[in-house]
């Protein structure tokens, strides 16, 4: 699974500039937000990788308005959960604890089916997605750890011309963490929106 994941990542990185070149600028939407605060759960509950909080900074992407195909990349994602070795029998094994671990290769591909209906104006997105997180950093670089997720994602974003700013998203589907199979459910909230909500409440 790890070799297949690495192959997919390399193909994506090599083909991204080529695909972007062949998408006409007038039909391409550029995606950016300051970062996301994420939360989620991986089922079934088995006292390993059950709940997670994540923090990403500066998310980028492009989306073809013609076909609704989009690509996303996040340079840094920090996970506050245990994404260690699920086969470890020791609850005190510090090597299996990945609390606060950072992944530096985070990419996603999605198909926005709502994009086919122009009356939504690009403010709502819905469709299947695939994402991968790889190259985890803690005390050392972990080449054998990965997170692979696929399912359905929906959310809300602001739109101005060819620019999209995602505000909130919700996703559910399948997740593979270091070879362990899970059902996944989670959400992401834009950091600026979260900050403004905090200011208004206080």
LUMKE-618976 format. One record per residue (C-alpha): residue in three letters; x, y, z. Coordinates in steps of 0.001 Angstrom, whole numbers, plus 524288, in hexadecimal, padded with zeros to 5 digits. Layout:
residues N
ALAXYZ/...
END
This chain:
residues 202
UNK800008000080000/UNK80B0E809628036A/UNK811C8807687F635/UNK804E4809487EF08/UNK80255815B97F6AB/UNK80FC981B167F375/UNK80DA6818017E505/UNK800A381F507E528/UNK8070382B0D7EBA9/UNK8120D82B7F7E1BD/UNK808AE82A807D63C/UNK800718356E7DBEC/UNK80C0283E797DE20/UNK8119183C1B7D091/UNK804A083D867C963/UNK7FF658494B7D0E6/UNK8069E853CA7C8F2/UNK8031284D177BC35/UNK7F49F84C647BF95/UNK7F49A85A6D7C447/UNK7FAA785ED47B772/UNK7EFDB858BB7AF5E/UNK7E4C685EAC7B742/UNK7E0A786B957B157/UNK7E253876A97BB1C/UNK7D4A087BCD7B88A/UNK7CEE586EDF7BD1F/UNK7D82386CCF7C88A/UNK7D50B870A97D67C/UNK7E063872C37DFBC/UNK7DE8486E287EDBC/UNK7E5148735C7F9DD/UNK7E292874F980859/UNK7EAFF8787C81403/UNK7E9F786AE0819D1/UNK7E05D861A782051/UNK7DD2785CE482DD2/UNK7D8F384EC982C15/UNK7D20B844FE834B3/UNK7CD998371C83264/UNK7CBD9829158369A/UNK7D05381C1F83110/UNK7C7578108F8335B/UNK7C624806958391F/UNK7CABD80BB78463B/UNK7D62B8031784A46/UNK7DE7680C16852C9/UNK7E78E80EA78474E/UNK7E628819FE83DAA/UNK7D84F81C2F8427F/UNK7D76F82AFE84334/UNK7DFC48357D83D1E/UNK7E1FE8440683C4F/UNK7E9E4849C583127/UNK7EF308570082D81/UNK7F34685ACE81FBD/UNK7F9788675981AEC/UNK7F7CE86D9880D78/UNK7EFCD86459804F2/UNK7F0C6865E17F631/UNK7E9B98600D7EA84/UNK7E387861747DD2C/UNK7D66A85CF97D808/UNK7D1D785B827CA12/UNK7C48E861FD7C88B/UNK7C24785A587BC1D/UNK7C2CE84CCB7C247/UNK7C32B84F8A7D0F9/UNK7D0318489C7D311/UNK7D86284EAC7DDC5/UNK7E5EE84CFC7E3B3/UNK7EA3D851507F13A/UNK7F71A851C97F885/UNK7FAA98559980672/UNK8091185790809AB/UNK80790854F381844/UNK7FD6C84D4881FFB/UNK7FF0584A7882E81/UNK7F76183F1183443/UNK7F42F83E9B842A9/UNK7F13E8302D843D1/UNK7F7DD8230284461/UNK7FBA881ED3836A4/UNK806248157083B33/UNK807E8806E98395B/UNK7FAA58008D83AEB/UNK8012A7F36683CF0/UNK8083E7F7EE84920/UNK804267F03A8551F/UNK809DF7F9D985EAE/UNK801BB8055E862DF/UNK80E2C80B9186835/UNK815DF80AA885B96/UNK81953818D4858CF/UNK81D468158984AE8/UNK80F06812CC84797/UNK80A7181FE884C9F/UNK80954829F7841C7/UNK80288834B484961/UNK805BE8418B842CE/UNK80C5D83B2C83730/UNK80DAB8431D82AA5/UNK80B9683E1A81CD1/UNK811CE8460A811EC/UNK80C2683F6E805E0/UNK7FD6184143805D4/UNK7F5DD840937F91B/UNK7E7E983E4F7F4CA/UNK7DFD883C707E889/UNK7D11C83E747E7EA/UNK7C5E083F5A7DE54/UNK7BC3884A457E139/UNK7AF56845857DB8E/UNK7A84A851ED7DFD7/UNK7B138859777D6B9/UNK7A9008542F7CB81/UNK79D4885C317D04C/UNK7A06C86A7D7CDFF/UNK7959D870107D6A2/UNK79D4F86C7E7E2DB/UNK7A774876917DEF3/UNK7B2C386E917E439/UNK7AF628710F7F281/UNK7AC5F862D07F59F/UNK7B436856CF7F1EB/UNK7B10A848587F2AA/UNK7B72383C347ED1A/UNK7C0AD830D67EE81/UNK7CEAD833337F2AD/UNK7DB9782C5A7F521/UNK7E63B831C17FE0C/UNK7F36282D368030C/UNK7FC70831A380DEB/UNK80A7582CF780DCD/UNK8182E82FE381309/UNK81595831D282186/UNK81F078395682A0D/UNK820BA837F283891/UNK82E218357183E4C/UNK831A382EBE83186/UNK82BF282D6C823E6/UNK82204822448233D/UNK821F581C8181589/UNK8193E8110F8192E/UNK80DA7818FF81E31/UNK8027E81DDF815C8/UNK7F42A82190815E5/UNK7EBCA81E7280A05/UNK7DDAD82339809B8/UNK7D2DF822347FFAC/UNK7C458824F18002E/UNK7BAFF830467FE49/UNK7BDBA83E69801CF/UNK7B49B84A0480276/UNK7B656857EF806E6/UNK7B4638668F805AE/UNK7BD82870B77FFF1/UNK7BD7F87EDF7FBC5/UNK7BF90881F77ED70/UNK7C47788E147E67A/UNK7C74488CC47D809/UNK7D0D1881977D60D/UNK7D446880EE7E471/UNK7CE6E8778D7EE8B/UNK7D097878947FD37/UNK7CBFF86C4580470/UNK7C58886EFD81196/UNK7C072861EE81673/UNK7C067853F38119E/UNK7BB1A846FB81662/UNK7BFA5839AC811B2/UNK7BCE582B55813F4/UNK7C1E781EBE80E19/UNK7CD398153080F3D/UNK7DA72817C08159B/UNK7E6B580F67815E8/UNK7F085813188207D/UNK7FD5680BA681F91/UNK7F62D7FFC481A2B/UNK7EAAA80032823A5/UNK7DD218014581D80/UNK7D37180B168231B/UNK7C6D48121482054/UNK7C95B820A382126/UNK7C0FF82C8682420/UNK7C62083A4782611/UNK7C567848C182363/UNK7CE4985463820B4/UNK7CC48862B682407/UNK7D3F986E1381E5C/UNK7DD138743B82875/UNK7D90D8824282574/UNK7CAB287EAB826A6/UNK7CD8F877D483382/UNK7D4CE883D483883/UNK7C9CC88D208349B/UNK7BFCB8844783B1C/UNK7C7F8884638478A/UNK7C8E28934C84757/UNK7BA3C894CC84554/UNK7B6E288B678504A/UNK7C02289219859BB/
END
